Amino acid sequence: MPEQKVVDADYLLLEAPRERKFITGAQAMAEAVKRANVDVAIAYPITPQSEVMHLVGDIWAQGYLKDYYRAEEEYGAMSAIAGAVRGGARAFSATSGPGLLRGLEAIASWPGHRIPAVLGVLTRVVNAPLSIQPDNVEIAYLLHSGIIVLHAENQQDVFDFTLASFVISEMVDVYIPIAVCTEGFFVTHAKGYVNMTPEDMKLPPRDPYKAPVPPTDCEIPPARIQRDAPVQKSNFMSYLIHAVWQQEVWASNIRSMKYIYKYLGGPIEVVNPDAEVFVVASGCAAAQGREAVRYAQLEGLNVGLVKVKSIRPFPEKEIRQVLSKAKAVIVPEHNIIGWLAKEVKAAIPDNDKVIGGPRVYGGMTLPVELIMEKIYESLGIKKEKKVVV
Amino acid sequence: MGLEYVRISPGFEKYMPKDYVDLVQFGPFGKQIDVQQLGQFKELVEEHPMCAGCFMAYFVRIFYASLPNPEDTIVIGTAGCARLALSQAAVPFIYGNYGDTNAVASGLKRALSIRFPDKVKDVVVIAGDGGLIDIGFGMTMHSWFRREKFTTIMVDNEVYGNTGGQESGMSPKGVQLKMAPKGKQFDKINAVELAKTAGCVYVAKLAPTNPKRIAKTVKRAILAARHFGPTFIHAYTSCNIEYSIPTEKVLEDARKREKQDFGFYEWMTDEVKEFFEEIERQKEEVKA
């Protein structure tokens, strides 16, 4: 293990030199963890997440992390993450599909407990029937938990989002967890080019006293510390505190937006802003949307892309603005329920122009041709069904 | 930091609540309090909303008077009756989700060990039979298998008291409770043997009839966890409401159960035994 020197977070994220590597999404996530000065990582096996946590285990064995263990199950893993973060440590875990759902009670309580942890979500089908293929329906379950949800398109995003998430989640005016989601297999097991910061540089350690709520470590006053369960004080206190606390969690979620601008270049990326038809997509679907824009260009059609990087906070204002003049909006997704289409429809006034789909699920791939069909349909172009090259 | 964090900054004494000032001046922080001094010092827990005659409230009171290092102790609880008092004590308390205590304690203790390798930071879980042996069973057992260095205390009232009196795995066989309308169909779970098998280095079982013995057991469980590994105390803390025990008969009931199935039991590894013998020897030397 090379000696790592602590560098300023802004320098590491925005200015540090980068080296290009051809690696998998799982490797990209572990490489980000390696540079994040993480204290504790807690793992529980599930396909396809396991690769990430194997690699994180390896870097712990090499000395990059201070502690690591395989937990009894996801509920135990996510609860232990909460304990470690309350104790002042910087912590990381990752999970997938059914594992996310098993850990969800703990995960959904992190924002309220003010736990600035980073969680990798390498999406897969939620049973039943059994499948282990990529399908991102599980992200829908995170959308109302208060957690910040980022959705990575490719290996580069996985690296950038993961590293930046440690910085953003610990900001005093944020201080809630971040889920970095990406499609299992399509991204985790496939290789792509990733420009990475130097291996011998890492983020400054977590300062648990730079916080809106104190760590539970018997080091700072007052002696009476209880951040939770106001129900035992009185019912009135319970209503009041819970209400105020929830408002604060969601306000924190929104306050993270300025850091998403600073470190990730904003919550959306727009290709061809003057387009007539837009494909709005997140994660892997954005990569296919990008291809659809290229196909359309070859055919002389005016099609653009809005890639949504941040699902929570959801960039309503930004999306509304980009889509204001669009004739049609196509939302391809890797799930049956169309959670992104619902978000987009709720964000814009003239939402009858939103075409929810194409949708693939159960782990199917998303051929660009399916998106092209919707583009033709929206432009009133009649085509014989054939493969576009 | 320990004591520093309870001390009031100079000039602020008159602005702090009386309760807090008393705690700093007359509380157990930084002192070696004997449980027999109860009533002569400001206790860590005073007000609580537990039922009149609740023996669990009594146990919790004795527990706080027994802490070897209250200024560097963190208590973790879960849904259930005990947390009603635990959350109001002058010791940091974590209330997570139901059944998660031993997982949270694992993460917390590891974080504290990383950040304060040369300091004593005691972590103690106090949860009920439901929290530890039913819903939190896997996490309780695995924290022991992993040899996590904290203390687990089960305040066993043999029922889900807080949710209205349902059967738990620790209810005795045959007892009729809610969700067991025909009586419980299987035996009370043998938590003590499970703890021994799972790797606890110190295991005790008691009915809280003797405060001095409770204090000694709590101190031993915390000290052994600090140095060696997981420790476990199984305490009978009756629910006088759901088991219809008249308030004035609560102690009598505990004595009866002590004779039946809650006789004082203490087991420890040879290593822990030697450790306590050494402490006793040193005490004798100081006396001499």
Boltz contact constraints between the chains, C-beta under 6 A:
constraints:
  - contact:
      token1: [A, 39]
      token2: [B, 114]
      max_distance: 6.0
  - contact:
      token1: [A, 66]
      token2: [B, 114]
      max_distance: 6.0
  - contact:
      token1: [A, 67]
      token2: [B, 110]
      max_distance: 6.0
  - contact:
      token1: [A, 72]
      token2: [B, 138]
      max_distance: 6.0
  - contact:
      token1: [A, 72]
      token2: [B, 142]
      max_distance: 6.0
  - contact:
      token1: [A, 76]
      token2: [B, 103]
      max_distance: 6.0
  - contact:
      token1: [A, 76]
      token2: [B, 139]
      max_distance: 6.0
  - contact:
      token1: [A, 79]
      token2: [B, 100]
      max_distance: 6.0
  - contact:
      token1: [A, 79]
      token2: [B, 103]
      max_distance: 6.0
  - contact:
      token1: [A, 79]
      token2: [B, 104]
      max_distance: 6.0
  - contact:
      token1: [A, 80]
      token2: [B, 103]
      max_distance: 6.0
  - contact:
      token1: [A, 80]
      token2: [B, 106]
      max_distance: 6.0
  - contact:
      token1: [A, 80]
      token2: [B, 107]
      max_distance: 6.0
  - contact:
      token1: [A, 82]
      token2: [B, 104]
      max_distance: 6.0
  - contact:
      token1: [A, 83]
      token2: [B, 104]
      max_distance: 6.0
  - contact:
      token1: [A, 83]
      token2: [B, 107]
      max_distance: 6.0
  - contact:
      token1: [A, 83]
      token2: [B, 108]
      max_distance: 6.0
  - contact:
      token1: [A, 84]
      token2: [B, 107]
      max_distance: 6.0
  - contact:
      token1: [A, 84]
      token2: [B, 111]
      max_distance: 6.0
  - contact:
      token1: [A, 86]
      token2: [B, 108]
      max_distance: 6.0
  - contact:
      token1: [A, 87]
      token2: [B, 108]
      max_distance: 6.0
  - contact:
      token1: [A, 87]
      token2: [B, 111]
      max_distance: 6.0
  - contact:
      token1: [A, 87]
      token2: [B, 112]
      max_distance: 6.0
  - contact:
      token1: [A, 88]
      token2: [B, 111]
      max_distance: 6.0
  - contact:
      token1: [A, 88]
      token2: [B, 115]
      max_distance: 6.0
  - contact:
      token1: [A, 89]
      token2: [B, 111]
      max_distance: 6.0
  - contact:
      token1: [A, 89]
      token2: [B, 114]
      max_distance: 6.0
  - contact:
      token1: [A, 105]
      token2: [B, 97]
      max_distance: 6.0
  - contact:
      token1: [A, 106]
      token2: [B, 97]
      max_distance: 6.0
  - contact:
      token1: [A, 109]
      token2: [B, 97]
      max_distance: 6.0
  - contact:
      token1: [A, 216]
      token2: [B, 74]
      max_distance: 6.0
  - contact:
      token1: [A, 216]
      token2: [B, 92]
      max_distance: 6.0
  - contact:
      token1: [A, 216]
      token2: [B, 94]
      max_distance: 6.0
  - contact:
      token1: [A, 218]
      token2: [B, 72]
      max_distance: 6.0
  - contact:
      token1: [A, 219]
      token2: [B, 1]
      max_distance: 6.0
  - contact:
      token1: [A, 219]
      token2: [B, 5]
      max_distance: 6.0
  - contact:
      token1: [A, 220]
      token2: [B, 5]
      max_distance: 6.0
  - contact:
      token1: [A, 221]
      token2: [B, 5]
      max_distance: 6.0
  - contact:
      token1: [A, 223]
      token2: [B, 6]
      max_distance: 6.0
  - contact:
      token1: [A, 223]
      token2: [B, 90]
      max_distance: 6.0
  - contact:
      token1: [A, 224]
      token2: [B, 90]
      max_distance: 6.0
  - contact:
      token1: [A, 225]
      token2: [B, 92]
      max_distance: 6.0
  - contact:
      token1: [A, 226]
      token2: [B, 87]
      max_distance: 6.0
  - contact:
      token1: [A, 226]
      token2: [B, 93]
      max_distance: 6.0
  - contact:
      token1: [A, 228]
      token2: [B, 95]
      max_distance: 6.0
  - contact:
      token1: [A, 229]
      token2: [B, 95]
      max_distance: 6.0
  - contact:
      token1: [A, 232]
      token2: [B, 84]
      max_distance: 6.0
  - contact:
      token1: [A, 232]
      token2: [B, 87]
      max_distance: 6.0
